[in-house]
Structures are given as C-alpha cells and as structure tokens.
Amino acid sequence: MPKSKRNRAVTLSKTKKKGKEHKENIVNSIRECAEKYSSAYVFSFENMRNLKFKEFRDQLKSSSRFFLGSNKVMQVALGRSDSDEIRPGLHKISKLVRGDSGLCFTNLSKEEVQRLFNEYEEHDFARTGTTATEKVELQEGPLDQFTHEMEPFLRKQGMPVRLNRGVVELVSDFVVCEEGRPLSPEAARILRLLGKKMATFRLNLICRWSPDEFEIYREGLEESDIESS
C-alpha cells in the first residue's frame, strides 16, 4: 500500500521567519560597532544592486562594518534621543536613518570615506518602475541585432515586428520609453536586449558621527532640523 502524502516530513528551515532573537542580534552588533569603530555614517542608496553592494562592502571589510535592514531596529540600537543613546550624539544620526538608508561604522578617515562613496558608481539595466532617463525610439526597418528566433518574443513585448526573408523587421517606428516616465515590464526587457543601461547604483553620504564631531552632508538639511524632529 503506497504511503500517504499527508505523512511526509516537511522541513521548515527555508521558511523560518526572522524573529525577536534576530533583531536583538542586530541591535547588539550595532552597539558593539559603535564602541569599536572611530566613526559612523548614515548613507542612502539609489537603484540597489545586492551583488554590487556586497563587492563594495567586501573591499572595506578590514576597516568597516555595514548594516542594512529595518530602519526601526537600527534606530533603537543607536538610541532615539539623548536619554537612550549608547554614545553621546548618536541619536542625531539615528533620526536620519529613514527611507532607503544604511549604516557604516569605520576606522577610515573621513576624507577616505568621502572619496570612496563619491567615486562609487555602477551602471546597470533598469528594472520595471524605474524612471527612464531618456527617450528611446526605434526606427522602422530591419533590426539586425536580433535573430529570427526572437521575433515572437519581441512581438509579445508590444513591438510591431515581422520576419522578412529571415530578418526581424520593425514595420513602424516604435517608442520603447519616454524620458521621465516609469518603465513598463516590456520596456525594461527591451532595453536589456538593446544593451541600454539606465540605472545607476549609487551610495550617498547623509551624515557622519564621531565622539567629537557631527557633520551633515545632505544639502538643505541642518542640525536644528534633526533636533526638532
């Protein structure tokens, strides 16, 4: 008699949620770094690419430690006010951990950190929903960059194409995307096929903390704005 499917063992290791213990570990790690490293930075990111960020982080692993994740957890770890901050002045950077942001603890000089962050830039293919940086339009005629096998796929992306003696041909002008408008899934796929990179992964410094100094790098933001928030 065959075994019942209901009696099969199911592993939950892949679906286990990160709970209170995980959050406590992050809080403890951040607090240890606040004591260990000479300065801390809040940075924001644009068009995050996990692999590229890992490469950047690995370059600095001997001198720095990065944290990304729940802003609330990072704020709690740093302290949200001068009464619960773990080191004097850290509550100021805690208030700037919001949106797409992260923490960097480091022993590097501020000049070196500014240079590394300002110079870092990686171009990549834009994803669905990304704002197009320019208008891309294809002209009527043969599309020699595509093989005939791709004609059905291109048609599914909304392109007015046909095969003409084995050559993919655009039967009329076609606008892939308009500058300033979000990319549709189809536009993102076509841009990738065209080799057109519209996304730039950047890390932007927001502020810096050290035991004897607090600096704001974001234009238009003042320390008084932080204290009143």
Backbone as JSON, one array per atom type, in Angstrom:
{
  "sequence": "MPKSKRNRAVTLSKTKKKGKEHKENIVNSIRECAEKYSSAYVFSFENMRNLKFKEFRDQLKSSSRFFLGSNKVMQVALGRSDSDEIRPGLHKISKLVRGDSGLCFTNLSKEEVQRLFNEYEEHDFARTGTTATEKVELQEGPLDQFTHEMEPFLRKQGMPVRLNRGVVELVSDFVVCEEGRPLSPEAARILRLLGKKMATFRLNLICRWSPDEFEIYREGLEESDIESS",
  "N": [[0.84, -1.2, 0.0], [0.67, 2.16, -0.92], [2.47, 4.9, 0.57], [0.95, 7.48, 2.49], [0.63, 10.82, 1.35], [0.21, 12.72, 3.19], [1.69, 12.1, 5.37], [4.26, 12.83, 4.92], [7.39, 14.24, 5.77], [8.02, 17.65, 6.34], [10.32, 20.12, 5.85], [11.01, 23.08, 7.64], [12.99, 24.86, 7.54], [13.62, 26.61, 5.49], [11.61, 28.41, 5.5], [11.49, 29.69, 7.88], [10.81, 32.44, 9.89], [12.4, 35.61, 10.54], [12.82, 36.47, 13.78], [12.39, 37.85, 17.09], [14.84, 37.26, 18.29], [16.66, 37.49, 16.19], [16.48, 40.23, 15.64], [17.43, 41.27, 18.05], [20.07, 40.41, 17.94], [21.05, 41.97, 15.84], [20.78, 44.54, 16.95], [22.57, 44.32, 19.12], [24.95, 43.9, 17.7], [25.24, 46.32, 16.3], [25.55, 48.09, 18.45], [27.93, 47.15, 19.53], [29.65, 47.8, 17.45], [29.48, 50.56, 17.52], [30.98, 51.11, 19.73], [33.41, 50.05, 19.02], [34.38, 51.13, 16.56], [35.76, 54.15, 15.09], [34.16, 56.09, 13.91], [30.85, 56.81, 12.57], [28.53, 56.49, 9.89], [25.62, 57.57, 8.15], [24.08, 56.5, 5.23], [22.45, 56.85, 2.06], [20.86, 54.98, -0.6], [20.66, 54.44, -4.13], [18.89, 52.68, -6.61], [19.51, 49.99, -5.7], [21.77, 47.28, -5.89], [22.31, 44.16, -4.98], [24.51, 42.39, -5.28], [26.55, 44.07, -6.24], [26.71, 45.83, -4.09], [27.64, 44.11, -2.12], [30.18, 43.59, -3.12], [31.37, 46.11, -2.83], [31.21, 46.41, -0.06], [32.83, 44.26, 0.75], [35.32, 45.16, -0.06], [35.96, 46.91, 1.93], [35.98, 45.51, 4.27], [37.99, 45.02, 6.15], [38.27, 47.32, 7.56], [35.81, 48.4, 8.1], [32.25, 48.22, 8.86], [29.06, 47.32, 7.71], [25.51, 47.98, 7.8], [22.31, 47.06, 6.79], [18.78, 47.11, 6.52], [16.0, 46.85, 8.69], [14.94, 50.02, 9.44], [13.87, 50.89, 11.84], [14.87, 49.08, 13.73], [17.61, 49.67, 13.59], [17.54, 52.3, 14.49], [16.65, 51.98, 17.14], [18.84, 50.58, 18.15], [20.88, 52.51, 18.06], [19.81, 54.53, 19.6], [17.18, 56.73, 20.23], [16.99, 59.21, 21.33], [18.73, 61.68, 23.38], [18.62, 60.59, 25.86], [18.57, 57.83, 25.69], [20.59, 57.1, 23.99], [23.51, 55.29, 22.96], [26.05, 56.26, 22.83], [27.37, 59.56, 23.27], [25.64, 61.86, 21.25], [24.88, 60.11, 19.24], [22.17, 59.79, 18.8], [21.5, 61.7, 17.0], [22.28, 60.84, 14.44], [20.69, 58.67, 14.34], [18.14, 59.66, 13.88], [18.28, 60.2, 11.22], [18.26, 57.87, 9.9], [16.35, 56.68, 7.71], [13.93, 55.87, 5.17], [15.43, 54.64, 2.15], [18.13, 53.63, 3.4], [21.26, 53.14, 5.2], [23.76, 51.97, 7.59], [27.16, 52.72, 8.29], [29.97, 51.77, 9.95], [33.24, 52.7, 10.71], [36.88, 52.8, 10.64], [38.27, 54.31, 8.97], [39.61, 57.42, 7.66], [37.72, 60.49, 7.45], [38.05, 61.78, 5.05], [38.87, 59.74, 3.35], [36.66, 58.05, 3.39], [34.69, 59.73, 2.26], [35.78, 60.03, -0.29], [35.69, 57.37, -1.3], [32.91, 56.8, -1.28], [31.91, 58.87, -2.89], [33.11, 58.35, -5.33], [32.15, 55.92, -6.05], [30.19, 54.13, -8.3], [27.93, 52.36, -10.21], [26.77, 51.21, -13.25], [23.77, 49.83, -14.53], [21.2, 47.62, -15.87], [17.95, 48.96, -16.07], [15.13, 48.4, -13.93], [11.67, 47.3, -13.86], [9.44, 49.98, -13.39], [11.37, 51.85, -12.8], [12.4, 55.2, -13.37], [12.65, 56.44, -16.59], [15.6, 57.66, -18.08], [15.95, 58.82, -20.48], [14.51, 59.31, -23.76], [13.79, 56.53, -25.75], [13.7, 55.43, -28.96], [12.88, 53.34, -31.64], [13.58, 53.03, -35.06], [11.62, 52.48, -38.02], [12.21, 49.56, -39.92], [14.82, 47.08, -40.66], [15.93, 45.07, -37.89], [18.8, 44.34, -37.16], [20.22, 43.47, -34.96], [18.84, 41.48, -33.72], [18.05, 38.0, -33.76], [16.23, 35.75, -35.95], [14.8, 33.96, -34.39], [13.95, 35.4, -32.23], [11.8, 36.91, -32.88], [9.02, 36.21, -32.18], [9.09, 36.67, -29.39], [9.73, 39.4, -29.22], [7.45, 40.47, -30.36], [5.61, 39.84, -28.42], [6.34, 41.68, -26.54], [5.16, 43.91, -27.38], [6.19, 45.09, -29.63], [5.94, 46.18, -33.0], [6.64, 43.96, -35.1], [7.93, 41.84, -37.76], [8.84, 38.96, -39.74], [11.04, 39.19, -42.4], [12.17, 37.62, -44.99], [13.72, 36.1, -43.23], [14.8, 38.02, -41.62], [14.42, 40.08, -38.8], [12.08, 42.6, -38.73], [11.04, 45.93, -38.15], [7.92, 47.23, -38.48], [6.94, 49.75, -38.22], [7.8, 52.95, -36.73], [8.83, 52.79, -33.31], [8.3, 53.57, -29.97], [10.16, 52.92, -27.22], [10.46, 53.83, -24.58], [9.66, 56.78, -22.65], [11.31, 59.75, -21.66], [11.54, 60.45, -18.2], [9.32, 59.01, -17.44], [7.89, 56.1, -15.78], [9.29, 52.84, -16.28], [7.78, 50.26, -18.1], [7.19, 46.69, -17.65], [7.66, 45.48, -20.13], [9.14, 47.42, -21.52], [11.45, 47.51, -19.94], [12.5, 44.97, -20.44], [13.02, 45.13, -23.2], [14.93, 47.19, -23.3], [17.02, 45.94, -21.98], [17.63, 43.95, -23.85], [18.54, 45.58, -25.85], [20.84, 46.44, -24.77], [20.9, 48.71, -23.29], [21.66, 50.64, -20.61], [20.1, 52.11, -17.93], [20.01, 52.53, -15.25], [21.67, 53.61, -12.3], [23.62, 52.57, -9.74], [24.13, 54.01, -6.72], [25.77, 55.24, -3.74], [25.06, 57.45, -1.26], [26.37, 59.73, 0.99], [24.94, 60.79, 4.02], [25.29, 61.76, 6.66], [27.81, 62.17, 9.25], [29.2, 60.78, 12.21], [31.29, 61.16, 15.03], [33.06, 60.74, 18.15], [33.73, 63.36, 18.8], [32.61, 65.02, 16.91], [30.01, 66.02, 14.64], [28.65, 65.82, 11.49], [26.74, 66.99, 8.72], [25.95, 65.96, 5.49], [24.03, 66.07, 3.55], [22.49, 68.22, 1.33], [20.67, 71.13, 2.22], [19.79, 70.23, 4.65], [19.78, 70.8, 8.07], [21.36, 70.79, 11.34], [19.63, 71.69, 13.29], [17.19, 70.98, 12.26], [17.12, 68.28, 12.76], [17.16, 68.08, 15.55], [14.69, 69.15, 16.14], [12.94, 67.36, 15.12]],
  "CA": [[0.0, 0.0, 0.0], [1.52, 3.35, -1.01], [2.48, 5.8, 1.73], [0.12, 8.68, 2.37], [1.37, 12.06, 1.19], [-0.01, 13.54, 4.38], [2.66, 11.72, 6.39], [5.59, 13.24, 4.52], [8.02, 15.27, 6.62], [8.23, 18.92, 5.66], [11.3, 20.96, 6.54], [10.62, 24.48, 7.74], [14.21, 25.66, 7.65], [13.66, 27.65, 4.47], [10.52, 29.35, 5.67], [11.54, 30.24, 9.23], [10.85, 33.9, 9.88], [13.34, 36.26, 11.44], [12.05, 36.95, 14.91], [12.93, 38.75, 18.1], [16.26, 36.95, 18.52], [17.42, 38.07, 15.08], [16.53, 41.69, 15.84], [18.31, 41.53, 19.19], [21.44, 40.21, 17.47], [21.42, 43.16, 15.07], [20.93, 45.64, 17.91], [23.83, 44.1, 19.85], [26.07, 44.09, 16.76], [25.37, 47.76, 16.05], [26.08, 48.72, 19.66], [29.34, 46.77, 19.63], [30.38, 48.57, 16.44], [29.53, 51.95, 17.98], [32.08, 51.19, 20.69], [34.65, 49.56, 18.41], [34.87, 51.95, 15.45], [36.0, 55.56, 15.43], [33.12, 56.97, 13.36], [29.69, 56.15, 11.98], [27.9, 57.26, 8.81], [24.35, 57.16, 7.55], [24.12, 56.71, 3.79], [21.28, 56.42, 1.3], [21.25, 54.28, -1.82], [19.79, 54.52, -5.3], [18.95, 51.52, -7.5], [20.32, 48.99, -5.01], [22.13, 46.02, -6.52], [22.88, 43.44, -3.84], [25.83, 41.85, -5.59], [27.48, 45.19, -6.31], [26.91, 46.34, -2.73], [28.48, 43.13, -1.43], [31.56, 43.81, -3.58], [31.84, 47.35, -2.19], [31.36, 46.11, 1.36], [33.99, 43.38, 0.93], [36.54, 45.96, -0.23], [36.22, 47.67, 3.16], [35.67, 44.68, 5.44], [39.06, 45.05, 7.15], [38.25, 48.58, 8.3], [34.45, 48.94, 8.22], [31.12, 47.29, 9.01], [27.84, 47.9, 7.15], [24.23, 47.43, 8.22], [21.12, 47.4, 6.03], [17.63, 46.36, 7.01], [14.93, 47.61, 9.33], [15.35, 51.32, 9.98], [13.43, 50.96, 13.23], [15.82, 48.31, 14.54], [18.86, 50.44, 13.65], [17.29, 53.47, 15.34], [16.62, 51.51, 18.52], [20.2, 50.23, 18.53], [21.66, 53.74, 18.25], [19.15, 55.4, 20.58], [16.37, 57.72, 19.52], [17.11, 60.52, 22.0], [19.96, 61.76, 24.17], [18.45, 59.83, 27.1], [18.79, 56.39, 25.5], [21.66, 56.85, 23.02], [24.56, 54.47, 23.56], [27.21, 57.14, 22.95], [26.9, 60.95, 23.11], [25.44, 62.39, 19.91], [24.45, 59.11, 18.25], [20.74, 59.91, 18.48], [21.36, 62.6, 15.85], [22.31, 60.07, 13.19], [19.55, 57.76, 14.4], [16.98, 60.32, 13.28], [18.48, 60.29, 9.77], [18.11, 56.53, 9.35], [14.98, 56.61, 7.21], [13.89, 55.6, 3.73], [16.45, 53.7, 1.66], [19.36, 54.05, 4.04], [22.02, 52.13, 5.93], [24.79, 52.45, 8.5], [28.54, 52.29, 8.06], [30.92, 52.06, 11.02], [34.55, 52.58, 10.08], [38.07, 53.42, 11.22], [38.91, 55.11, 7.92], [39.48, 58.86, 7.82], [36.52, 60.99, 6.77], [38.42, 62.11, 3.66], [38.9, 58.49, 2.58], [35.26, 57.59, 3.26], [34.03, 60.6, 1.28], [36.31, 59.71, -1.62], [35.19, 56.07, -1.71], [31.48, 56.88, -1.56], [31.66, 59.79, -4.01], [33.61, 57.78, -6.57], [31.5, 54.65, -6.35], [29.06, 54.25, -9.22], [27.81, 51.17, -11.07], [25.66, 51.29, -14.2], [23.11, 48.53, -14.72], [19.93, 47.69, -16.58], [16.85, 49.45, -15.23], [14.06, 47.46, -13.66], [10.31, 47.81, -14.01], [9.11, 51.06, -12.46], [12.42, 52.85, -12.78], [12.13, 56.35, -14.24], [13.52, 56.48, -17.77], [16.48, 58.84, -18.11], [15.92, 59.39, -21.82], [13.56, 58.69, -24.68], [14.39, 55.55, -26.65], [12.79, 55.16, -30.07], [13.44, 52.53, -32.71], [13.07, 53.43, -36.37], [11.1, 51.45, -38.92], [13.23, 48.93, -40.74], [15.39, 45.84, -40.12], [16.6, 45.08, -36.58], [19.85, 43.34, -37.38], [20.79, 42.98, -33.7], [18.03, 40.37, -33.23], [17.94, 36.84, -34.65], [14.84, 35.5, -36.33], [14.13, 33.23, -33.31], [13.47, 36.34, -31.22], [10.65, 37.67, -33.39], [7.81, 36.03, -31.36], [9.28, 37.31, -28.09], [9.64, 40.85, -29.41], [6.05, 40.78, -30.62], [4.93, 39.78, -27.12], [6.68, 42.89, -25.79], [4.41, 45.02, -27.96], [6.87, 45.69, -30.78], [5.32, 45.82, -34.29], [7.69, 43.33, -35.9], [7.6, 40.71, -38.63], [10.01, 38.39, -40.38], [11.15, 39.47, -43.83], [13.27, 36.81, -45.5], [14.56, 35.67, -42.12], [15.32, 39.17, -40.86], [13.41, 40.75, -37.98], [11.86, 43.93, -39.28], [10.08, 46.79, -37.47], [7.06, 47.72, -39.55], [6.71, 51.17, -38.0], [8.59, 53.48, -35.61], [8.34, 52.28, -32.03], [8.87, 54.22, -28.79], [10.36, 51.96, -26.13], [10.16, 54.54, -23.33], [9.71, 58.24, -22.67], [12.09, 60.31, -20.56], [10.79, 60.91, -17.04], [8.19, 58.13, -17.14], [8.3, 54.78, -15.27], [9.43, 51.79, -17.28], [6.88, 49.11, -18.03], [7.97, 45.44, -17.72], [8.08, 45.23, -21.52], [10.21, 48.37, -21.85], [12.66, 47.09, -19.23], [13.05, 43.81, -21.16], [13.56, 45.57, -24.49], [16.17, 47.95, -23.04], [18.07, 44.96, -21.68], [18.01, 43.34, -25.12], [19.27, 46.59, -26.62], [22.09, 46.76, -24.07], [20.78, 50.09, -22.82], [21.65, 50.71, -19.15], [19.53, 53.38, -17.48], [20.04, 52.61, -13.79], [22.98, 53.8, -11.71], [23.65, 52.25, -8.32], [24.96, 54.98, -6.0], [25.7, 55.36, -2.29], [25.2, 58.87, -0.94], [26.55, 60.0, 2.41], [23.98, 61.74, 4.61], [25.91, 62.41, 7.81], [28.92, 61.49, 9.91], [29.32, 60.97, 13.66], [32.46, 60.69, 15.77], [32.89, 61.21, 19.53], [33.95, 64.8, 18.97], [32.15, 65.79, 15.75], [28.84, 65.58, 13.9], [28.57, 66.56, 10.23], [25.66, 66.66, 7.8], [26.38, 66.11, 4.11], [22.89, 66.26, 2.65], [22.2, 69.64, 1.08], [19.37, 71.61, 2.67], [19.47, 69.68, 5.96], [20.53, 71.43, 9.14], [21.31, 70.07, 12.6], [18.44, 72.14, 14.0], [16.06, 70.21, 11.75], [17.17, 66.98, 13.42], [16.79, 68.24, 16.96], [13.27, 69.47, 16.26], [12.12, 66.27, 14.56]],
  "C": [[0.88, 1.25, 0.0], [1.38, 4.23, 0.22], [1.62, 7.03, 1.47], [0.99, 9.92, 2.26], [1.26, 12.95, 2.42], [1.05, 13.28, 5.45], [4.1, 12.13, 6.04], [6.11, 14.35, 5.42], [8.29, 16.51, 5.78], [9.21, 19.76, 6.46], [10.85, 22.41, 6.51], [11.82, 25.4, 7.77], [14.25, 26.8, 6.65], [12.57, 28.71, 4.66], [10.49, 29.99, 7.05], [11.7, 31.75, 9.19], [11.87, 34.43, 10.87], [12.56, 36.91, 12.58], [12.82, 37.86, 15.83], [14.42, 38.52, 18.3], [17.13, 37.56, 17.44], [17.58, 39.58, 15.25], [17.47, 42.06, 16.98], [19.77, 41.38, 18.8], [21.94, 41.42, 16.68], [21.67, 44.34, 15.99], [22.26, 45.51, 18.65], [25.04, 44.33, 18.96], [26.32, 45.56, 16.49], [25.98, 48.46, 17.26], [27.55, 48.37, 19.88], [30.18, 47.59, 18.65], [30.51, 50.04, 16.86], [30.66, 52.15, 18.99], [33.43, 50.91, 20.03], [35.24, 50.51, 17.39], [34.92, 53.43, 15.82], [34.93, 56.5, 14.91], [32.0, 56.15, 12.75], [29.06, 57.08, 10.95], [26.51, 56.7, 8.52], [24.46, 57.46, 6.06], [22.79, 56.26, 3.18], [21.76, 55.72, 0.04], [20.19, 54.44, -2.89], [19.98, 53.28, -6.15], [19.85, 50.42, -6.92], [20.52, 47.73, -5.85], [22.91, 45.23, -5.48], [24.29, 42.92, -4.1], [26.88, 42.94, -5.62], [27.76, 45.76, -4.92], [27.81, 45.41, -1.93], [29.94, 43.32, -1.83], [32.16, 45.05, -2.92], [32.11, 47.11, -0.71], [32.6, 45.25, 1.62], [35.31, 44.12, 0.78], [36.95, 46.64, 1.07], [36.08, 46.83, 4.42], [36.76, 44.69, 6.51], [39.01, 46.3, 8.03], [36.84, 49.07, 8.63], [33.42, 47.83, 8.39], [29.85, 48.0, 8.55], [26.61, 47.21, 7.71], [23.14, 47.97, 7.3], [19.96, 46.59, 6.61], [16.57, 47.27, 7.58], [15.46, 48.91, 9.92], [15.01, 51.42, 11.47], [14.41, 50.24, 14.16], [17.14, 49.07, 14.67], [18.7, 51.66, 14.54], [17.3, 53.08, 16.81], [18.03, 51.2, 19.01], [21.04, 51.46, 18.84], [21.12, 54.58, 19.4], [18.43, 56.51, 19.85], [16.42, 59.11, 20.14], [18.39, 60.52, 22.83], [19.84, 60.97, 25.48], [18.7, 58.34, 26.93], [19.86, 56.09, 24.45], [22.8, 56.12, 23.71], [25.9, 55.2, 23.64], [26.74, 58.57, 22.67], [26.81, 61.39, 21.65], [24.92, 61.4, 18.89], [22.97, 59.21, 17.91], [20.51, 60.82, 17.29], [21.38, 61.82, 14.54], [21.16, 59.07, 13.16], [18.33, 58.35, 13.7], [17.09, 60.44, 11.76], [18.46, 58.91, 9.1], [16.65, 56.36, 8.94], [15.01, 56.43, 5.69], [14.9, 54.53, 3.34], [17.81, 54.11, 2.21], [20.04, 52.9, 4.76], [23.04, 52.8, 6.82], [26.15, 51.91, 8.09], [29.38, 52.73, 9.25], [32.31, 51.81, 10.46], [35.66, 53.23, 10.91], [38.83, 54.24, 10.18], [38.73, 56.6, 8.21], [38.26, 59.35, 7.05], [36.83, 61.35, 5.32], [38.4, 60.85, 2.78], [37.48, 57.96, 2.37], [34.53, 58.41, 2.21], [34.5, 60.28, -0.13], [35.7, 58.4, -2.13], [33.72, 56.11, -2.09], [31.2, 57.76, -2.78], [32.08, 59.19, -5.34], [32.86, 56.52, -6.99], [30.25, 54.86, -7.21], [29.05, 53.02, -10.13], [26.57, 51.3, -11.95], [25.09, 49.89, -14.44], [21.82, 48.74, -15.5], [18.82, 48.09, -15.61], [15.78, 48.38, -15.09], [12.7, 48.13, -13.87], [10.03, 48.88, -12.94], [10.16, 52.13, -12.34], [12.09, 53.98, -13.74], [13.14, 56.38, -15.38], [14.32, 57.77, -17.81], [16.52, 59.5, -19.49], [14.85, 58.69, -22.65], [14.32, 57.73, -25.59], [13.35, 55.19, -27.71], [13.52, 54.38, -31.15], [12.77, 52.91, -34.03], [12.59, 52.23, -37.19], [12.24, 50.87, -39.76], [13.79, 47.68, -40.07], [16.07, 46.06, -38.77], [17.66, 43.99, -36.61], [20.43, 42.77, -36.09], [20.02, 41.78, -33.13], [17.99, 39.25, -34.26], [16.46, 36.55, -34.91], [14.07, 34.75, -35.23], [13.5, 34.17, -32.29], [12.21, 37.09, -31.65], [9.37, 37.45, -32.57], [7.92, 36.72, -30.0], [9.13, 38.82, -28.19], [8.19, 41.28, -29.64], [5.26, 40.78, -29.31], [5.22, 41.01, -26.25], [6.0, 44.13, -26.38], [5.07, 45.66, -29.16], [6.21, 45.24, -32.08], [6.36, 45.24, -35.25], [7.12, 42.21, -36.78], [8.91, 40.16, -39.16], [9.96, 38.67, -41.87], [12.4, 38.78, -44.35], [14.27, 36.47, -44.39], [15.14, 36.78, -41.29], [14.18, 39.81, -40.08], [13.29, 42.2, -38.45], [10.79, 44.68, -38.47], [9.23, 47.45, -38.54], [6.68, 49.19, -39.38], [7.58, 51.64, -36.84], [7.97, 53.04, -34.28], [9.07, 52.97, -30.88], [8.94, 53.21, -27.66], [9.98, 52.6, -24.8], [10.29, 56.04, -23.53], [10.49, 58.74, -21.47], [11.17, 60.8, -19.44], [9.6, 60.05, -16.66], [8.68, 56.77, -16.64], [8.35, 53.74, -16.38], [8.41, 50.69, -17.04], [7.74, 47.85, -18.04], [8.49, 45.18, -19.12], [9.23, 46.15, -21.91], [11.52, 47.97, -21.19], [13.31, 45.9, -19.94], [13.69, 44.24, -22.48], [14.87, 46.33, -24.3], [17.32, 47.01, -22.72], [18.56, 44.3, -22.96], [18.85, 44.29, -25.97], [20.61, 46.94, -25.98], [22.11, 48.16, -23.5], [20.64, 50.12, -21.3], [21.19, 52.09, -18.7], [19.59, 53.55, -15.96], [21.48, 52.77, -13.31], [22.89, 53.56, -10.21], [24.64, 53.2, -7.65], [24.74, 54.86, -4.5], [26.0, 56.8, -1.93], [25.31, 59.08, 0.56], [25.55, 61.04, 2.89], [24.61, 62.49, 5.78], [27.02, 61.55, 8.39], [28.9, 61.81, 11.4], [30.67, 60.44, 14.12], [32.31, 61.24, 17.18], [33.03, 62.71, 19.72], [33.41, 65.64, 17.82], [30.9, 65.17, 15.14], [28.7, 66.45, 12.66], [27.39, 66.07, 9.4], [26.13, 66.94, 6.37], [25.24, 66.41, 3.15], [22.54, 67.74, 2.54], [20.79, 69.99, 1.55], [18.95, 71.09, 4.02], [20.38, 70.29, 7.0], [20.39, 70.61, 10.42], [20.07, 70.46, 13.41], [17.19, 71.39, 13.55], [15.97, 68.85, 12.44], [16.68, 67.09, 14.84], [15.31, 68.51, 17.14], [12.36, 68.37, 15.76], [11.75, 65.24, 15.61]]
}
